[in-house]
Amino acid sequence: MNTSIVINYLKKFFHSLPEVWYIALFAIWAHSNIHILFNGGNWHSGNMFMTLFCIAIIALLIMQLLKRNVWSRFLLGMLFTFGSLLMFFALLSEYSEFPLGTEAGAIQLLVVGSLLIGISFLLGGKMLLNGLHNMCA
């Protein structure tokens, strides 16, 4: 395989990495909600709404991958960046409920939560900046 072909594939992959990340996150969330619904969950609850919301966001992200619409990339990037920021504040609020802060659950919350939220924040910011750059260009 030619080296320039590999470099082009890697560029395309890294350019679409935010969409792939968020598709994976929302697919996991939708799967867990569907699992709850089919295992005795209430169909008239928030799980049904969140499942439909996840499916709608996944559809928007797949359309974004296929069409490369500048405005949707900018708006979704803004939504995901600020959503990640709010989730970070929620993580800090949950962490403050641990009395010592050194319990195993508190450390796991900080490590896993900070990792997921940090990656989401960075990729949402990348999506936001790419959308802003493409709007100005």
Short mmCIF file of the C-alpha atoms (twelve columns), coordinates in Angstrom:
data_MODEL
# 
_entry.id   MODEL 
# 
loop_
_atom_site.group_PDB 
_atom_site.id 
_atom_site.type_symbol 
_atom_site.label_atom_id 
_atom_site.label_alt_id 
_atom_site.label_comp_id 
_atom_site.label_asym_id 
_atom_site.label_seq_id 
_atom_site.Cartn_x 
_atom_site.Cartn_y 
_atom_site.Cartn_z 
_atom_site.pdbx_PDB_model_num 
ATOM 1   C CA . MET A 1   0.000   0.000  0.000  1 
ATOM 2   C CA . ASN A 2   1.260   3.439  -0.876 1 
ATOM 3   C CA . THR A 3   2.314   5.674  2.035  1 
ATOM 4   C CA . SER A 4   0.300   8.653  0.788  1 
ATOM 5   C CA . ILE A 5   -2.865  6.546  0.772  1 
ATOM 6   C CA . VAL A 6   -2.278  5.546  4.404  1 
ATOM 7   C CA . ILE A 7   -1.641  9.171  5.366  1 
ATOM 8   C CA . ASN A 8   -4.883  10.236 3.653  1 
ATOM 9   C CA . TYR A 9   -6.862  7.549  5.514  1 
ATOM 10  C CA . LEU A 10  -5.314  8.627  8.822  1 
ATOM 11  C CA . LYS A 11  -6.153  12.282 8.111  1 
ATOM 12  C CA . LYS A 12  -9.759  11.379 7.332  1 
ATOM 13  C CA . PHE A 13  -9.986  9.253  10.475 1 
ATOM 14  C CA . PHE A 14  -8.590  11.955 12.758 1 
ATOM 15  C CA . HIS A 15  -10.786 14.563 11.100 1 
ATOM 16  C CA . SER A 16  -13.900 12.489 11.812 1 
ATOM 17  C CA . LEU A 17  -12.766 11.262 15.262 1 
ATOM 18  C CA . PRO A 18  -15.143 13.568 17.236 1 
ATOM 19  C CA . GLU A 19  -18.184 12.255 15.403 1 
ATOM 20  C CA . VAL A 20  -17.076 8.645  15.863 1 
ATOM 21  C CA . TRP A 21  -16.457 9.249  19.589 1 
ATOM 22  C CA . TYR A 22  -19.888 10.765 20.153 1 
ATOM 23  C CA . ILE A 23  -21.617 8.098  18.055 1 
ATOM 24  C CA . ALA A 24  -19.999 5.462  20.279 1 
ATOM 25  C CA . LEU A 25  -20.979 7.291  23.495 1 
ATOM 26  C CA . PHE A 26  -24.587 7.810  22.460 1 
ATOM 27  C CA . ALA A 27  -24.832 4.238  21.128 1 
ATOM 28  C CA . ILE A 28  -23.704 2.890  24.516 1 
ATOM 29  C CA . TRP A 29  -26.205 5.138  26.274 1 
ATOM 30  C CA . ALA A 30  -29.038 4.115  23.921 1 
ATOM 31  C CA . HIS A 31  -28.145 0.436  24.340 1 
ATOM 32  C CA . SER A 32  -28.297 0.660  28.130 1 
ATOM 33  C CA . ASN A 33  -31.644 2.476  27.967 1 
ATOM 34  C CA . ILE A 34  -33.074 -0.107 25.563 1 
ATOM 35  C CA . HIS A 35  -31.804 -2.852 27.856 1 
ATOM 36  C CA . ILE A 36  -33.596 -1.218 30.819 1 
ATOM 37  C CA . LEU A 37  -36.807 -0.810 28.805 1 
ATOM 38  C CA . PHE A 38  -36.930 -4.446 27.696 1 
ATOM 39  C CA . ASN A 39  -36.129 -5.770 31.160 1 
ATOM 40  C CA . GLY A 40  -39.236 -4.485 32.872 1 
ATOM 41  C CA . GLY A 41  -38.736 -0.749 32.505 1 
ATOM 42  C CA . ASN A 42  -41.615 1.676  32.171 1 
ATOM 43  C CA . TRP A 43  -42.209 2.647  28.535 1 
ATOM 44  C CA . HIS A 44  -43.728 5.955  29.648 1 
ATOM 45  C CA . SER A 45  -40.635 7.109  31.479 1 
ATOM 46  C CA . GLY A 46  -37.551 9.164  30.809 1 
ATOM 47  C CA . ASN A 47  -35.722 6.109  29.462 1 
ATOM 48  C CA . MET A 48  -37.927 6.066  26.382 1 
ATOM 49  C CA . PHE A 49  -37.339 9.771  25.796 1 
ATOM 50  C CA . MET A 50  -33.581 9.425  26.293 1 
ATOM 51  C CA . THR A 51  -33.466 6.453  23.920 1 
ATOM 52  C CA . LEU A 52  -35.183 8.472  21.189 1 
ATOM 53  C CA . PHE A 53  -32.918 11.430 21.937 1 
ATOM 54  C CA . CYS A 54  -29.807 9.235  21.586 1 
ATOM 55  C CA . ILE A 55  -31.040 7.796  18.313 1 
ATOM 56  C CA . ALA A 56  -31.730 11.305 16.969 1 
ATOM 57  C CA . ILE A 57  -28.254 12.521 17.951 1 
ATOM 58  C CA . ILE A 58  -26.673 9.424  16.379 1 
ATOM 59  C CA . ALA A 59  -28.605 10.109 13.156 1 
ATOM 60  C CA . LEU A 60  -27.422 13.745 13.147 1 
ATOM 61  C CA . LEU A 61  -23.823 12.662 13.689 1 
ATOM 62  C CA . ILE A 62  -23.980 10.087 10.892 1 
ATOM 63  C CA . MET A 63  -25.412 12.731 8.576  1 
ATOM 64  C CA . GLN A 64  -22.582 15.022 9.691  1 
ATOM 65  C CA . LEU A 65  -20.037 12.350 8.767  1 
ATOM 66  C CA . LEU A 66  -21.543 11.896 5.320  1 
ATOM 67  C CA . LYS A 67  -22.317 15.500 4.344  1 
ATOM 68  C CA . ARG A 68  -19.787 17.619 6.312  1 
ATOM 69  C CA . ASN A 69  -22.281 20.405 6.948  1 
ATOM 70  C CA . VAL A 70  -20.461 23.373 8.501  1 
ATOM 71  C CA . TRP A 71  -23.318 24.704 10.631 1 
ATOM 72  C CA . SER A 72  -24.250 21.378 12.156 1 
ATOM 73  C CA . ARG A 73  -20.604 20.689 12.996 1 
ATOM 74  C CA . PHE A 74  -20.343 24.075 14.715 1 
ATOM 75  C CA . LEU A 75  -23.627 23.722 16.608 1 
ATOM 76  C CA . LEU A 76  -23.034 20.124 17.668 1 
ATOM 77  C CA . GLY A 77  -19.504 21.037 18.709 1 
ATOM 78  C CA . MET A 78  -20.849 23.867 20.855 1 
ATOM 79  C CA . LEU A 79  -23.506 21.602 22.356 1 
ATOM 80  C CA . PHE A 80  -21.020 18.833 23.171 1 
ATOM 81  C CA . THR A 81  -18.376 21.217 24.539 1 
ATOM 82  C CA . PHE A 82  -20.760 22.949 26.928 1 
ATOM 83  C CA . GLY A 83  -22.396 19.621 27.792 1 
ATOM 84  C CA . SER A 84  -18.992 18.223 28.727 1 
ATOM 85  C CA . LEU A 85  -18.303 21.285 30.839 1 
ATOM 86  C CA . LEU A 86  -21.603 20.819 32.683 1 
ATOM 87  C CA . MET A 87  -20.828 17.132 33.189 1 
ATOM 88  C CA . PHE A 88  -17.487 18.100 34.715 1 
ATOM 89  C CA . PHE A 89  -19.287 20.301 37.245 1 
ATOM 90  C CA . ALA A 90  -21.689 17.432 37.950 1 
ATOM 91  C CA . LEU A 91  -18.691 15.153 38.495 1 
ATOM 92  C CA . LEU A 92  -17.254 17.609 41.009 1 
ATOM 93  C CA . SER A 93  -20.612 17.766 42.773 1 
ATOM 94  C CA . GLU A 94  -20.755 13.975 43.042 1 
ATOM 95  C CA . TYR A 95  -17.173 13.863 44.270 1 
ATOM 96  C CA . SER A 96  -17.963 16.327 47.048 1 
ATOM 97  C CA . GLU A 97  -20.485 13.835 48.462 1 
ATOM 98  C CA . PHE A 98  -17.680 11.464 49.482 1 
ATOM 99  C CA . PRO A 99  -16.698 12.276 53.071 1 
ATOM 100 C CA . LEU A 100 -12.955 11.648 52.773 1 
ATOM 101 C CA . GLY A 101 -12.437 11.812 49.044 1 
ATOM 102 C CA . THR A 102 -9.947  8.952  49.144 1 
ATOM 103 C CA . GLU A 103 -12.399 6.055  49.000 1 
ATOM 104 C CA . ALA A 104 -12.130 3.589  46.132 1 
ATOM 105 C CA . GLY A 105 -15.402 4.829  44.622 1 
ATOM 106 C CA . ALA A 106 -14.239 8.445  44.770 1 
ATOM 107 C CA . ILE A 107 -10.948 7.657  43.059 1 
ATOM 108 C CA . GLN A 108 -12.718 5.588  40.409 1 
ATOM 109 C CA . LEU A 109 -15.201 8.429  39.845 1 
ATOM 110 C CA . LEU A 110 -12.398 10.933 39.391 1 
ATOM 111 C CA . VAL A 111 -10.253 8.801  37.121 1 
ATOM 112 C CA . VAL A 112 -12.904 7.332  34.833 1 
ATOM 113 C CA . GLY A 113 -15.150 10.385 34.856 1 
ATOM 114 C CA . SER A 114 -12.341 12.844 34.220 1 
ATOM 115 C CA . LEU A 115 -11.001 10.672 31.410 1 
ATOM 116 C CA . LEU A 116 -14.372 10.356 29.640 1 
ATOM 117 C CA . ILE A 117 -15.384 13.963 30.205 1 
ATOM 118 C CA . GLY A 118 -11.934 15.275 29.282 1 
ATOM 119 C CA . ILE A 119 -11.848 13.371 25.996 1 
ATOM 120 C CA . SER A 120 -15.413 14.485 25.252 1 
ATOM 121 C CA . PHE A 121 -14.528 18.103 26.033 1 
ATOM 122 C CA . LEU A 122 -11.445 18.052 23.811 1 
ATOM 123 C CA . LEU A 123 -13.198 16.362 20.898 1 
ATOM 124 C CA . GLY A 124 -16.231 18.641 21.243 1 
ATOM 125 C CA . GLY A 125 -13.882 21.623 21.180 1 
ATOM 126 C CA . LYS A 126 -12.160 20.188 18.104 1 
ATOM 127 C CA . MET A 127 -15.528 19.831 16.412 1 
ATOM 128 C CA . LEU A 128 -16.465 23.388 17.415 1 
ATOM 129 C CA . LEU A 129 -13.199 24.876 16.162 1 
ATOM 130 C CA . ASN A 130 -13.305 22.913 12.895 1 
ATOM 131 C CA . GLY A 131 -16.852 24.123 12.278 1 
ATOM 132 C CA . LEU A 132 -15.857 27.701 13.095 1 
ATOM 133 C CA . HIS A 133 -12.791 27.463 10.860 1 
ATOM 134 C CA . ASN A 134 -14.834 26.072 7.966  1 
ATOM 135 C CA . MET A 135 -17.449 28.811 8.381  1 
ATOM 136 C CA . CYS A 136 -14.816 31.538 8.159  1 
ATOM 137 C CA . ALA A 137 -12.944 29.959 5.249  1 
# 
